[in-house]
Amino acid sequence: MSSVAVLTPESFAEHRSGLKDQEIAGCVPEDEAYIPTYLEAFPPLPEKGAPGEKAGEPPSAWGSKIRPIKASVITQVFHVPLEERRYKDNSQFGEGEEAKVCLDIMQRTGAHIELSLAKDQGLSIMVTGKVDSVMKARKEIVARLQTQASATVAIPKEHHRFVIGKNGEKLQELELKTATKIAIPRPDDPSANIRITGTKEGIEKARHEILLISAEQDKRAVERLSLEKAFHPFIAGAHNRLVQELSLETGARISIPPSSLPKDEIVITGEKEAVALAVSRIRAIYEDKKRKTTTISVEVKKSQHKYIIGPKGNTLQEILEATGVSVEMPPLDSSSETIILRGEPDKLGPALTQVYAKAKSVMVVEVTAPAWLHRFIIGKKGQNIGRITQQLPRVHIEFTDGEERISLEGPTEEVEQAQAQIQEIIKDLVSLVRMDYTEINIDQRFHRHLIGKNGANINRIKEQYKVSVRIAQDSERSGLVRIEGDPKGVQLARRELMEMVQRMENERTKDLIVEQKFHRTIIGQKGEKIKEVRDKFPEVIINFPDPSQKSDIVQLRGPKNEVEKCAKFLQKIIADLIENSFSLSVPIFKQFHKNIIGKGGANIKKIREETNTKIDLPTENSNSEMIVITGKKNNCEAARDRILAIQRELANIKEAEVTIPAKLHNSLIGSKGCLVRSIMEDCGGVHIHFPSEGSGSDKVTIRGPAGEVEKAKKQLLQLAEEKQVNNFTAELQAKPEYHKFLIGRGGANIRRVRDRTGARIIFPSPDDTEQELITIVGKEEAVRQAQKELESLVKNLDDVVEDRMVVDVRHHRHFVCRRGQVLRELAEEYGGVAVSFPRTGANSQRVTLKGAKDCVEAAKKRIQEIIEDLESQVTVEVAIPQRYHRAVMGPKGCRIQHITREHEVQIKFPERDDSVLPQENGEVSPEAEFVPRKCDVITISGRAEKCELAKAALLALVPITEDVEVSYELHRYIIGQKGIGIRKMMEDYEVNIWVPQPEKQLDVIKVTGLAANVERAKQGLLERVKELQAEQEDRALRSFKVTMSVDPKFHPKIIGRKGAVISQIRKDHDVSIQFPDKGDEQQDLIVISGYERNVEEARQAIQQLVAELQEMVSQDVHLDPRTHARIIGARGKAIRKLMEEFKVDIRFPQPGSDEPDKVTVTGLPETVDNAIDHLLNLEEEYVIKIHISIHK
């Protein structure tokens, strides 16, 4: 239970004396920080009195009492007991979650927070800052650092709005004040319960305040009694029983503020008679207690106060219930140890006895014992300490790691017994265990490596040798390392530490500069590639920088020679990566991307594999046509040629080369590519590729449809000639809405200007920042003429006029329907001209046009054309069965929209008729004669010839169904796993494919869709059938099996380490090799299956391996056990490297072996001898080093 410091030393003194001073009128409340205005703080000085001024005039502001200035910064202190702390891990106080939470709250609120840990492991929190900041910080601290409880309070529904207050201000203030979260039900929720979440104390405060608000709004009587806080416990009674009885007897609601709230006001609400009765009863209790009670003060150690209070204050309530005496405790954050007992004189004695009994019921003692002895005191698997806790279950024993003390807490008698037993254990251990220690001086720079990540190295040494190792802190600037424990363990730990230091002294660190973009590639997927490098150089540590650091430095650390070898190896890998990172972009028409990918990605996969390149295509919804190829330069160029060849085969794509001096390339491309882009757009989207800058090449490549390539070539050469002869550029400004009108329909207007003057006119693209800038390029005379014509056109467009025309009312709807789409198109095409039609029902034929004169004239002409089209309209009906309407419309009506735009017609579909038709297997029978109904007839409106074209287009969209003969046995392969195969075919060919149920065993598959799509799907299906038949034949060939007999003792060697040997045989010969299971009778049989030829080759490979194994010998060699760990190396890396080098198998003895020095070497006779010689040399070298380190 947390508490704000409510009982100050002053108020505590008042409670002791039983007196309370009257509040001084006009005094500023202590819980408010008042900030005066400048004039209030510094009022103007009085002016010199004028002659004849009366002495009785009121004095100036300086003569009156100045209002005291209060500091704008306040400090609040509150306490969180151990049992209510959310984070109880005390091992690293100030660095755990509590510190992180407080730092976050300080940043969010601007308040300053200080944490301290009390002796009882409770948390003392001091918050300093402005009032608002402190209140917000306090609320967050309680919510995040203290365990939360919840409670409900019921008040009338109509009182909820008064709890919320205007704009929720009252509710926010209440939540801040009580550090709780208050949830009020919504107006439409019938519940009247308000839920309060927070600490127990906060909930009590919030509940009290809510009930007060409700009482104030209640129309019944409200009485407020200001009675001294010290007598509230007598009115409430033990566990609030007395006040509850009073409420039941009188029928009034009595609200007593909780002990933590510094208020002495008791509020009584209810019927007038009930309130009056309750008031008289409460006053009687108060007067009686005030007259009869007296106080005594006692001093009790602060550490024992929590035992007097008890969990959630229960012990205080028990004393009050048993003796009728109220015990007043000083705040937990106060240093005072004085406790006040208030009650009748004859009952103070028993109460005091109980207070002392509770204070002494629990004690805390500390036993001193060296830290290295703690594990012996605890015993194996906690046996020693377990015996004590079983005998004395109420005693809590705590060992602090690294500290020479043991804490005991519990009932006094039991703690004393436990203390005696532990001291006896310590005495026995000190007399029995022979201890030793040693001190070594190790350079401080090696300390963190000795400790290891999260203390891994030092903890392993402590555990392995049963010793205590103390390493000086960095701040001490000392290299002293102290080892304590069993003499043998101390020597072994010292030796290992010295060996680690020796290795580190021989270490070298090297930084490699590697571009960050290559880091991921070097590391590989899931670290596979870097693992291979680390296995090759096991003694080298390779550290890559964090991606967020954007650093290019890769650090290598380890033995000097190994680091150099590893650096060379990595540099070679990096050189290969740089060579393979060449990139090339190829523009390919978007419609051919699907063909380049191929069926199931077959084409692109083949190109990637054969050219050894990475090929990236833009996404389907992207407007980009660029395909990016990455790899070696020669390979990228080969891949590009193959992709371009596919495009040439698919369409009439021509490629032409134009020779233009390299010095003109930049001027031809233009600013941000505007010149070359204008040529590409003008010539049907051809691709023009200039050589890379600095290549020195004059060749410019043009690719696209044959006719457009020639046109682009002519324009490019013309532009180059102009640039060489007389290059002149001019610019003019025109509003973006005029651009479409200046260009004209299909570019007609701008083409006329271009033809008359010979100048090239370039309009800005949507991506350009200067949207008003029009560029004119060419000979000076031509540019000047074109500029003059365009300026004249723009001037006319700036001249706004208003004109009218007559349009028959029956045509108005065509212009304004679909949210005025036709009018929007007119405005876009004709320089933003505004066309206004009369309102519906106005019965007027007058239409107003407003805009540039030329634009208005052109718009009038276009409106007349549209009216002529409307008047010459006919209506054509086309009958298509209703079941096909959705297919004809296409996704989101895209197909119909395309037909209406292309043929300038309107298409109307009939209302659906869901009446049942004769069906077969859930579908309409195709043999049934089609009799058109009203719901089948689609209406087309427009010009006669266009309606006919649209009708033909609609009929072409009607799906057809065709049967494809496919053997029943192949159906499941065509469907694929979870239907993935058939779904892909339907998506690729845009058809519906129906496969009959398996039980029917039919050899037919139905394909439904557009005629062209159905034909493509049929071909695709037949090709898939051919592939499946070929696979069946291949499976039959692959099913050849051979069984061979091999002695089971050779099986592990044939399999190899982690299956490496057998996996290589399987991979080399493309076969399956099966070894017998443990329970099989014939343990010598190995089954090989695959193609006959491959099976035979695999069998020969196994036979050859067995022959080699039969030649192998095993030989024992005796090596000093002290050298085994060094020969094996960290995690066995050194011994694995040795086995690979000599092609032998080396086995060391198991711990506890009868012959701890026997090492077995297995392999071919010659390699075994060489390996043994090498091992003996290593043993000799390591033994010498061990002797040297011991003598040091």
Disulfide bonds with the S-S distance in Angstrom:
none
